[in-house]
Amino acid sequence: MTETHPLKAAEFWEARYRDGGRLWSGRPNALLVREAGDLAPGRALDLGCGEGADAVWLASRGWRATGADISHTALERAALHAAEAGVGDRTVWERHVLGETFPEGSFDLVNAQYLQSPVGLDQRRILRRAADAVAASGTLLIVMHAGWPSWQTEPPFDAEFPTLRGVLDELALPEADWTVRTLETVRSAHVSPDGVEGFRDDNVWCFRRGDA
């Protein structure tokens, strides 16, 4: 997305979490559940983890999950969610300005859900580092909005939404080392904040890394 907001990314997201109540539902993203539900637990990395729902869900299924986010407030809420869910001992929360810093180590699952922002975000660099962080026989899952929701007749800011082919080309994952597990656009029903029924399209990329 194009940067249009006067605040830097860290200031923008910290203010968004700090100045309001809970932003998200507390439930894991549906496409994570669909794509990762049959994976054997291991080490997972959740990029842009927000208030921690995806990482907590993974931890509840036996994963050791690391959640990374730019907002201190979001990470505090994520840690509280994990403790309340009884998985605090299987979760780690790290603050990163992704694109500048990145969690260390390799992971059996790297989950990147909706790394899209109205402020500066080096999406290409983050996704390439995400791929590098996937262990042998591990999985890289990326989900991003493919466009505005159906009821959004006047977009609030200029945005360039990633295409299936565009991200595939940017990642340039060697075919000898990676298998495409999922490459599709998924339409799901949504209701606007004003109660208007509609839909939104999401793009899904799921890759499996070969053995070392």
N, C-alpha and C positions, 0 to 999 in steps of 0.2 A: 504494500500500500504506500501511497505517497505521503510524505511528512507534511502536515499542514498546521499542526498545533505548535504554539510558541514555546511550550515547555519541552525540555529534554525528556527522553523516554523514562528515566528513573523517576523524575519529578512527577510526570504525568500519571504513571501507574501507582506510585505511592499515594498520591493525592486521591486517586479514584478509589482505592481500597480504604484509605484512612478516613475519608470524609463521608462515608456511607456505611451502611450495614453490610451483611453478607451479599456478595454479588451473584454467586452461583448457587445452584440447587443443592449441592452436596452429594449428588449422584454422579457416578462415573459416566464419561461420554459413551454413548451407545455404540459408536463404531470401534472404540477400544474394546468393549465387551465382546462385540462380534468377532473382531480379528484376533484378540489375544486370549479368548476364553478357553481355547484348546491347547494353549502352549504350556509346556512343563515349566514350573516356577524356577527362577534363578535370580539373577541380579537385574533390576530394571531401573531405567532412568526416565523420569518424566520432565520434559522441558517445558518451561512456562507453566508450572504446575498450579499456579493460582492458589486457591484455598485447599488444594490437596486431594480432591475427590478421587482422581484417577490413581494416584499413588496409594491412597488408603485402600481402594478396592483391590489393587494388585497385592498389597501386603496381606489383606484378608484372605487371599488365595495362596499364600505361601511364599510370595516373592519378597526379596529384600529390596526395598524401593528407595531411590534417591529422588527427591523433588527439587527442582531448581526454578527460581523465580527472581524477578527484579525487585519485588516489593517486600520490605520487611514485614509490613502488616499482613500481607497475604501468607507469608511463611509462618507467622505466629498463629494465624487461624488454622493453617494446615497442621501444625504440630498439635494444636488443641484437638482438632478433628481426629487425628491419629490416636491420641491418648484416649479420647472418649470411645473410640472404636476398639480399643484394646490392642492396637498394633504399633504403639509407640516404639517398641523395641525392634521393629522391623522396618522403620522408616528413618531417613536422614533428610534434613532440609538445608539447602545451601543457597545463599544469595549470589546470583551471577547476573551481570549485564551481558546476556548472551550476544555473541559477536565480538565481545572484548575478552571475556573470561568464560571458562567452560569447565564442568566437572571433570575430575581426573578419573582414569580407569576405563575398563571396558565392561560392556553390559550385554546380557542375553536378550534384552528388549530395550530399545530406545523408542519412546513414545513422544511424538511431537504433534499436539492437537491445537490447531487454530493459532499458529504463530503468526498472527496478523495484527497490525497495529496502525493507528492513525498518526503515530509518531515514529521517529527513526528506528529502523530495524533492518539489520543486514541479514535478510532471510536466506540468501544464497550461501553465505559463509556459515551460518548456523546449521543449515541442513547438511552441508558437506562435513562439518565437524561431527554432526550426529551420526552420519554414516561411518566415519572413522572410529567412532566409539563403540560400534557393534562388534561383539565378540564372534569368533568362529561359530557357525551354526546358529547365530543369533538373528533377531528380527528387527527391522526398522519399520515403524509405522508412522505415517504422516497423514494428517487430515486437515484440510483447509476449506474455507468457504469458497464456492465457485462463483459467487455473485451475491448481489443484495437480495434480501428476502422479497417475496412476491409483492408485499404491500408497500415496499419502499419505492414510491414513485419519484421522489426527489432525494437522491443520495446526499448525505450530510457533508461529504467531502469527496475529493477525487481519489479514486482507488483503482489499482490494477490488480485484478484477481489472477492467481496462477492457474495455468491450464495443466491438464494431465501430461500432455506431451512436453510442455515447457519445463516442468520440474524434472521430468525424466531426463531430458536433454541436459539440464543444468547439473544434475547429480553425476551423470556420465558414469554410472556404476559398471564396471567391467562384467560382461556377460559370463565370463569364465568363473567369476567369483560370486555372482549374485543371481538369484532367481526372483522373478516378479511373481508374487503371490496374489496380489490384488491391484488392479488398475481400473478404477471405475468412478463414475459420478452417481451419487446416491441422493435421491430426493426424499425429504421427510417433512411431515406435517408440523407446522408451528402456529402459534397464536401470538399476534403482536401485543405490545404493552397496552394497546387500546382495545384488545379483545377481538381483533380482526383475524379470522382464520385464513391461513395461507400455507406456504411451503418455502423451503430453502434447499438449495442444491449444495452438496459438499463433494469435494474431490478426495479420493482415497488412494494412497500409494502404500503398499505393503511389500517389503522385500525380505528375502531370506538369504543370509550370507552362507557361503559354502564352508566346508570344514577346512581347518588349517592344513 
